[in-house]
């Protein structure tokens, strides 16, 4: 039986996705949160589930190692992967923002130093605004950068904004709304449409609360 390969990252997104799949009748008997296995098959073997790092999901899909993937919009944008984005699963809703000390906005200087975990998204945002920047790539605690003079502002994901407030920072600009999306390899969408299209329709029904 022909199957489709689904790339997914472990964590909160995986838990919500597995719950959604079970809701629409797709079960992975061997799956449990503490398992070290990386490959699982659905009961009817129609879906092969592979676990990869969240940042790698778009790459696996673009390169055809997976037919479909479930990934955060942040990782899709940062990767620049050439894939079809077909469905918003509404999981993990938050947003990208530019943040910093309130007095720096609106930006007067000709050149900003911006710290972020997401250099590609950062550079695209400021390029669209016609602002020249120097990007400082950080992997954690980006809120610290403007506090110690490493950067003028940051670009980061916020959910509640509490961490920013606690560090005396404010949201200066919204960049992009973020949530978990279903992405599809372009070739697979054509060659496996008889499997992928019904799967997407079942997901849509599940999101709408239909049996």
ABEGO torsion letter per residue (X at the ends): XBBBBBBBBBEAAAAAAAAAAAAAGBBBAABBAABABABBBBAAGABBBBBBBAAAAAAAAAAGABABBBBBAAAAAAAGBBBBBABBAGBGBBBBBBBEBAAAOBBABABBBBBBABAAAAAAAAAAAGBBBBBBBBABGAAAAAAAGABABBBBBBAAGAAAAAAGBBBABBABBBBBBBBBBAAAAAAAAAAAAAAAAAAAAAAAGBX
